[in-house]
Amino acid sequence: MKKYLAVVFLLISSHGFSATFSAEQKKSLIDALELEISNRYILQDNIPSIRESLQKVAHSEALKKIKTPKQTADLLTKALEKHDKHFGVRWYDPNIPNKQPKREDWFSKLARKNSGFTRVEVLEGNIGYIDFWGFDHVNEVSKKRLEAVMTLIEDTDAIIFDLRNNGGGDGNMGRLISSYLFETPTHLNSIYWRATDSTTEFWTLETLNGKRKAKVPVFVLTSKDTFSAAEAFTYYLKHLKRATIIGEVTKGGAHPIQFLSLDKEFKVSIPIARAVNPITKSNWEATGVLPDIIASKEEAFDIAYQKSLHIIQNTTNNPQQLKEVSEQLEVLTNKERRN
């Protein structure tokens, strides 16, 4: 998805919250959430039902029993995620800022760990395999990393993108990767922004460092953990008929988010835009992306590898490659028999 926006709003009194969270403080937090969701959430028709859910929480026995701000944030997150999986409320303890463990930022982790690329190789039969767990911001470092990845598999006869453990990130990385898969400029996705009542279109790039592989068969592996920008990548390749999707239905998050600070101790993520596919005029929110071939997370790779091998078996005249393909198909067949 588009780069996250960070905006700070001081909505709750700045007196801070103690370890014990009072009924008055809980009400202030819920009121602030309702206000921001009403003003910013992308699906305006759903706002009344979201506010109703928050009011149910506000008058629930579960909230009354809760003593701490963290528990309150967790309860609110659980209620909001039923409406949109990109919602989230998080509490930060101001009394121990130097002692509490900090959750590493998604993009900081990507930057530190090779932009999410964990395994890149040329499989037997000359099939490129790319396994990555996130979509990094596009910058000079991440572009060089991707160029190295695509250079390694640039002469392969099929490509498998493994997104089974991919939690998403920046949709611009998906745009950059996709640019290697199309010869001419191609409209991939659009984002509608509520705040500006405007739409941003995402197309493949006209210039690229590396070889384009517009005619090479592509497979994308998915699971129920595939999320956000990883789903966008999967969705538009599917509907452009540029890839065969194999695996489980994805998690179902199609809305870019904005992080809001409610005060020094609470932050909330609110979806403030929606993906609009140029072909379907819709997206995968709540439903997830339906694979072309339904398979378990564990089975998806073998199916994609086998299908890749069959394609190459029918297209290559290289006797050594044919031998590799036949050997690998036999291995997969024997594996199926054992299972």
Salt bridges, closest charged atoms under 4 A:
ASP31 OD2 - LYS27 NZ 2.82
GLU34 OE1 - ARG51 NH2 3.03
GLU36 OE1 - ARG40 NE 2.52
GLU52 OE2 - LYS56 NZ 3.95
GLU61 OE2 - LYS64 NZ 3.56
ASP74 OD2 - LYS70 NZ 2.97
ASP84 OD2 - HIS255 ND1 2.61
GLU104 OE1 - ARG112 NH2 2.92
GLU121 OE2 - ARG119 NE 2.30
GLU140 OE2 - LYS143 NZ 3.19
ASP155 OD1 - LYS211 NZ 2.54
ASP162 OD2 - ARG164 NH2 2.65
ASP170 OD2 - HIS137 ND1 2.87
ASP225 OD2 - LYS297 NZ 3.34
GLU285 OE1 - HIS255 ND1 3.51
ASP302 OD2 - LYS335 NZ 2.72
